[in-house]
Structures are given as C-alpha cells and as structure tokens.
C-alpha cells in the first residue's frame, strides 16, 4: 500500500510513513491508508478510530537483572526485557532486541540500565528514536509508561516499581 501523503510504498501494518514521517491510518475493510487525522474512510465510509492498544502484563517472576520491558503496540505484541547494562536495539541480528522492520536501522538505539536509572540513546539511526513524540538527540531518561518510537515502530515502556520514582531520573 502507499502513503497518502508522499505516495511511497509502506508496510501494511505501518502507523507512520518511514519516508515522509506522516502518521497514517488503515481502513481494515478496504485496506486503504489515510492521513493519521482522518476519521472516516473515503472509499467505504468505515470509521478509522484507532483500535484499542494491547496492554502488558509482566511475568509473575521477573529476574533481578531485569529493570523492565518494552512491549509492542500492534495486533501481535512482543515483549522485550530490559536487562541490567546495555541493551542494543536494531534490525541486525547482533542486537539484544531485534526488530526486523523497514523503518528500523541495523543498529538503531541503546537502552542503558545502570545505577537505578534507565536511559535511551539513539545510535545515529536513519529514521530516529522518539519518546512521547519528541526526537531523542542526546541520552534521555525513560520513565514508566513512556511511548517509544523507533522509526515507525511503537513500543510502550514498563518499568519495575523500584525504577519508576522520578528521584531516580
């Protein structure tokens, strides 16, 4: 399918165009993309209201070395543990968290879990790393509930209660 703004080919599960950065919505019945602010499909009239996003339930047993999790916001959500130390994120198989999607760079970002703090740093990615809609240009603290975006791929941050205090940021 094509982006309604720049007309370039985008994945069928895209929420953003990797080329122009525009948010998009897809009409499920007719499979057409519309700008992110569209409310109704121009072809079939179906409502384009954003579907309910998945919620995350952490495992009942979480290892002491795990500071929290990243979990995807799509129909088939995956969860990725944030281990103590450096957690590399990217499309390359050498990363700790592998996200094989067109908008994700080979070595996209790094989440650092150290000294009671959780930080994220972009690794000079092509499509950027965003926290709650703002591009990350320098190392930035992550907090429980933050919305992360790697290119066009969205993730939510879940942190253990001991790492949620604003005093730790």
C-alpha positions as CSV (number, residue, x, y, z in Angstrom):
1,X,0.0,0.0,0.0
2,X,1.0,3.6,-0.5
3,X,1.4,6.5,1.9
4,X,-1.5,9.0,1.3
5,X,0.9,11.9,1.7
6,X,4.1,11.0,-0.3
7,X,2.7,8.1,-2.3
8,X,5.6,5.8,-1.5
9,X,5.2,2.1,-0.6
10,X,4.8,1.4,3.1
11,X,4.2,-1.9,5.1
12,X,0.6,-2.9,5.6
13,X,0.9,-2.6,9.4
14,X,2.5,0.8,9.3
15,X,1.4,3.6,11.6
16,X,3.8,6.1,10.2
17,X,5.4,6.5,6.8
18,X,9.2,5.8,7.0
19,X,9.8,8.2,4.1
20,X,7.9,11.4,5.0
21,X,7.2,10.7,8.7
22,X,3.4,11.3,8.3
23,X,1.1,9.3,10.6
24,X,-1.3,7.0,8.8
25,X,-4.4,5.0,9.5
26,X,-5.6,2.0,7.6
27,X,-9.2,1.2,6.8
28,X,-9.4,-2.6,7.7
29,X,-12.4,-3.4,5.4
30,X,-10.9,-1.9,2.2
31,X,-7.2,-1.9,3.2
32,X,-6.6,1.8,2.1
33,X,-4.3,4.2,4.0
34,X,-5.4,7.7,5.1
35,X,-3.7,10.5,6.9
36,X,-3.4,10.0,10.7
37,X,-6.0,12.7,11.4
38,X,-8.7,11.1,9.1
39,X,-11.8,9.9,11.0
40,X,-13.6,8.0,8.2
41,X,-12.6,6.0,5.1
42,X,-13.2,8.0,1.9
43,X,-14.0,4.8,0.0
44,X,-16.3,2.7,2.2
45,X,-17.2,5.2,4.9
46,X,-15.9,3.0,7.7
47,X,-14.8,4.7,10.9
48,X,-11.0,5.0,11.3
49,X,-11.0,5.5,15.0
50,X,-7.8,4.0,16.5
51,X,-8.3,0.4,17.8
52,X,-7.7,-0.4,21.4
53,X,-4.0,-0.9,22.1
54,X,-2.7,-4.0,23.7
55,X,-1.9,-3.9,27.4
56,X,1.0,-5.5,29.1
57,X,1.1,-7.9,32.0
58,X,4.6,-8.6,33.2
59,X,5.6,-12.2,34.0
60,X,4.8,-13.2,37.6
61,X,8.5,-13.8,38.2
62,X,10.9,-11.1,36.9
63,X,14.6,-11.7,37.3
64,X,16.6,-9.3,39.5
65,X,18.6,-8.2,36.5
66,X,15.6,-7.1,34.5
67,X,14.7,-3.4,35.0
68,X,11.6,-3.5,32.9
69,X,10.2,-4.3,29.5
70,X,9.5,-2.8,26.1
71,X,6.3,-4.1,24.5
72,X,5.0,-3.5,21.0
73,X,1.8,-1.7,20.3
74,X,0.3,-3.8,17.5
75,X,-2.0,-6.7,17.0
76,X,0.7,-9.3,17.9
77,X,2.7,-7.6,20.6
78,X,6.1,-8.9,21.5
79,X,7.8,-8.0,24.8
80,X,11.5,-7.5,25.3
81,X,13.2,-7.5,28.7
82,X,15.4,-4.5,29.6
83,X,18.4,-6.2,31.3
84,X,20.9,-4.6,33.6
85,X,23.7,-3.0,31.4
86,X,23.5,-2.0,27.7
87,X,20.5,-3.2,25.6
88,X,21.1,-2.6,21.9
89,X,18.1,-2.3,19.6
90,X,18.0,-2.6,15.8
91,X,17.3,-4.7,12.8
92,X,20.6,-6.5,12.9
93,X,20.8,-9.9,14.4
94,X,23.7,-8.8,16.7
95,X,21.4,-6.7,18.8
96,X,19.9,-7.6,22.1
97,X,16.5,-6.5,20.9
98,X,16.0,-7.4,17.2
99,X,13.2,-5.5,15.4
100,X,13.2,-6.6,11.7
101,X,11.1,-3.8,10.2
102,X,11.9,-1.5,7.3
103,X,11.9,1.7,9.4
104,X,14.4,0.3,12.0
105,X,18.1,0.8,11.4
106,X,20.6,-2.0,11.7
107,X,21.9,-0.5,15.0
108,X,19.1,1.9,15.9
109,X,19.3,2.7,19.7
110,X,20.6,1.6,23.0
111,X,18.8,1.4,26.4
112,X,21.2,1.7,29.3
113,X,20.0,0.2,32.6
114,X,22.5,1.1,35.3
115,X,22.7,2.6,38.8
116,X,18.9,2.6,39.3
117,X,18.4,4.6,36.1
118,X,17.1,3.7,32.6
119,X,18.3,5.8,29.8
120,X,17.9,5.7,26.0
121,X,20.3,7.0,23.3
122,X,19.8,7.0,19.5
123,X,22.6,5.3,17.6
124,X,22.6,7.7,14.6
125,X,19.6,5.9,13.2
126,X,18.1,6.9,9.8
127,X,14.5,7.3,11.0
128,X,15.1,8.5,14.5
129,X,14.2,7.4,18.0
130,X,11.3,9.3,19.7
131,X,10.0,9.5,23.3
132,X,6.4,10.6,23.6
133,X,6.6,12.2,20.1
134,X,9.9,14.1,20.7
135,X,13.0,13.1,18.9
136,X,15.9,11.8,21.1
137,X,19.1,13.6,20.1
138,X,21.1,13.1,23.4
139,X,20.8,10.4,26.1
140,X,17.4,10.7,27.8
141,X,15.8,9.1,30.9
142,X,13.0,6.7,30.3
143,X,10.0,6.6,32.7
144,X,7.3,4.0,33.2
145,X,4.6,4.4,30.6
146,X,6.7,6.3,28.0
147,X,5.8,5.8,24.3
148,X,8.9,4.9,22.3
149,X,9.1,5.0,18.6
150,X,11.9,3.5,16.5
151,X,11.2,4.9,13.0
152,X,7.6,4.0,12.7
153,X,7.5,1.1,15.2
154,X,5.8,1.9,18.5
155,X,6.6,0.5,21.9
156,X,5.5,1.2,25.5
157,X,7.9,1.2,28.5
158,X,7.0,-0.9,31.6
159,X,9.5,-0.5,34.5
160,X,9.6,-2.3,37.8
161,X,8.2,-0.2,40.6
162,X,11.7,0.4,42.1
163,X,12.7,2.2,38.9
164,X,9.6,4.3,38.5
165,X,10.5,7.1,41.0
166,X,11.2,10.4,39.5
167,X,14.1,10.7,42.0
168,X,15.9,8.1,40.0
169,X,15.8,10.0,36.8
